[in-house]
């Protein structure tokens, strides 16, 4: 999930674990793209790189 942080930037939170990524970007779309570049996955869930890798391998067994 993406939430607006108190200081005007976006924070991405993993829906499966407690990982988060705070961006220094005020635009939601640009923040989502920055998170994707850093390995975050946005599907039905927002997944950190570790959870995204696990989900990929679970789906392709």
C-alpha atoms as an extended CHARMM CRD file, in Angstrom:
* protein
*
        61  EXT
         1         1  UNK       CA              0.0000000000        0.0000000000        0.0000000000  PROA      1               0.0000000000
         2         2  UNK       CA              1.1120000000        3.5440000000       -0.5670000000  PROA      2               0.0000000000
         3         3  UNK       CA              0.5100000000        6.1180000000        2.1110000000  PROA      3               0.0000000000
         4         4  UNK       CA              1.1880000000        9.8230000000        2.1990000000  PROA      4               0.0000000000
         5         5  UNK       CA              3.8280000000       10.5260000000        4.8110000000  PROA      5               0.0000000000
         6         6  UNK       CA              3.4540000000       13.5300000000        7.0680000000  PROA      6               0.0000000000
         7         7  UNK       CA              6.2210000000       15.4770000000        5.3610000000  PROA      7               0.0000000000
         8         8  UNK       CA              4.6540000000       15.3880000000        1.8900000000  PROA      8               0.0000000000
         9         9  UNK       CA              6.4120000000       12.3200000000        0.4890000000  PROA      9               0.0000000000
        10        10  UNK       CA              5.0900000000        8.8380000000       -0.2400000000  PROA      10              0.0000000000
        11        11  UNK       CA              5.8050000000        5.6990000000        1.7160000000  PROA      11              0.0000000000
        12        12  UNK       CA              5.3170000000        2.1930000000        0.3300000000  PROA      12              0.0000000000
        13        13  UNK       CA              4.3890000000       -0.5930000000        2.7580000000  PROA      13              0.0000000000
        14        14  UNK       CA              4.5030000000       -4.3240000000        2.0470000000  PROA      14              0.0000000000
        15        15  UNK       CA              1.1420000000       -6.0600000000        2.4650000000  PROA      15              0.0000000000
        16        16  UNK       CA              2.8040000000       -9.3030000000        3.6500000000  PROA      16              0.0000000000
        17        17  UNK       CA              5.5420000000       -8.1950000000        6.0500000000  PROA      17              0.0000000000
        18        18  UNK       CA              6.6320000000       -5.0740000000        7.8970000000  PROA      18              0.0000000000
        19        19  UNK       CA              9.0370000000       -3.6870000000        5.2830000000  PROA      19              0.0000000000
        20        20  UNK       CA              8.6000000000       -0.1560000000        4.0530000000  PROA      20              0.0000000000
        21        21  UNK       CA             10.2380000000        2.2630000000        1.6520000000  PROA      21              0.0000000000
        22        22  UNK       CA              9.9820000000        6.0010000000        2.1580000000  PROA      22              0.0000000000
        23        23  UNK       CA             10.5560000000        7.9370000000       -1.0300000000  PROA      23              0.0000000000
        24        24  UNK       CA             11.6950000000       11.5180000000       -1.2750000000  PROA      24              0.0000000000
        25        25  UNK       CA              9.1130000000       12.1130000000       -3.9790000000  PROA      25              0.0000000000
        26        26  UNK       CA              5.8860000000       14.0830000000       -3.6420000000  PROA      26              0.0000000000
        27        27  UNK       CA              4.1960000000       12.6870000000       -6.7680000000  PROA      27              0.0000000000
        28        28  UNK       CA              2.4300000000        9.3340000000       -6.2080000000  PROA      28              0.0000000000
        29        29  UNK       CA              3.0680000000        7.9420000000       -9.7090000000  PROA      29              0.0000000000
        30        30  UNK       CA              6.7500000000        8.8480000000       -9.6200000000  PROA      30              0.0000000000
        31        31  UNK       CA              7.0610000000        7.3420000000       -6.1290000000  PROA      31              0.0000000000
        32        32  UNK       CA              5.4970000000        4.0810000000       -7.3470000000  PROA      32              0.0000000000
        33        33  UNK       CA              7.9180000000        3.9740000000      -10.2830000000  PROA      33              0.0000000000
        34        34  UNK       CA             10.8860000000        4.5720000000       -7.9630000000  PROA      34              0.0000000000
        35        35  UNK       CA              9.6940000000        1.7100000000       -5.7570000000  PROA      35              0.0000000000
        36        36  UNK       CA              9.3840000000       -0.5810000000       -8.7950000000  PROA      36              0.0000000000
        37        37  UNK       CA             12.9310000000        0.2830000000       -9.8390000000  PROA      37              0.0000000000
        38        38  UNK       CA             13.9940000000       -0.7980000000       -6.3460000000  PROA      38              0.0000000000
        39        39  UNK       CA             12.2740000000       -4.1860000000       -6.7180000000  PROA      39              0.0000000000
        40        40  UNK       CA              8.8120000000       -3.5330000000       -5.2680000000  PROA      40              0.0000000000
        41        41  UNK       CA              5.8860000000       -5.2570000000       -6.9790000000  PROA      41              0.0000000000
        42        42  UNK       CA              2.4230000000       -3.7660000000       -7.3860000000  PROA      42              0.0000000000
        43        43  UNK       CA             -0.1850000000       -6.4080000000       -8.2330000000  PROA      43              0.0000000000
        44        44  UNK       CA             -3.2650000000       -7.1890000000       -6.1420000000  PROA      44              0.0000000000
        45        45  UNK       CA             -0.8650000000       -6.6470000000       -3.2320000000  PROA      45              0.0000000000
        46        46  UNK       CA              2.0490000000       -4.3220000000       -2.7050000000  PROA      46              0.0000000000
        47        47  UNK       CA              5.0850000000       -6.5290000000       -2.1060000000  PROA      47              0.0000000000
        48        48  UNK       CA              8.6300000000       -5.7210000000       -1.0060000000  PROA      48              0.0000000000
        49        49  UNK       CA             11.4290000000       -7.3020000000       -3.0680000000  PROA      49              0.0000000000
        50        50  UNK       CA             11.7460000000      -10.2930000000       -0.7060000000  PROA      50              0.0000000000
        51        51  UNK       CA              8.0280000000      -11.0540000000       -0.6170000000  PROA      51              0.0000000000
        52        52  UNK       CA              7.7410000000      -10.4870000000       -4.3830000000  PROA      52              0.0000000000
        53        53  UNK       CA             10.4820000000      -13.0520000000       -5.0050000000  PROA      53              0.0000000000
        54        54  UNK       CA              8.8200000000      -15.5580000000       -2.6740000000  PROA      54              0.0000000000
        55        55  UNK       CA              5.4160000000      -15.0120000000       -4.3170000000  PROA      55              0.0000000000
        56        56  UNK       CA              6.9320000000      -15.4870000000       -7.7760000000  PROA      56              0.0000000000
        57        57  UNK       CA              8.5740000000      -18.7780000000       -6.8080000000  PROA      57              0.0000000000
        58        58  UNK       CA              5.4160000000      -20.0140000000       -5.0550000000  PROA      58              0.0000000000
        59        59  UNK       CA              3.3650000000      -19.2800000000       -8.1870000000  PROA      59              0.0000000000
        60        60  UNK       CA              5.8000000000      -21.0750000000      -10.4840000000  PROA      60              0.0000000000
        61        61  UNK       CA              6.3220000000      -24.3610000000       -8.6770000000  PROA      61              0.0000000000
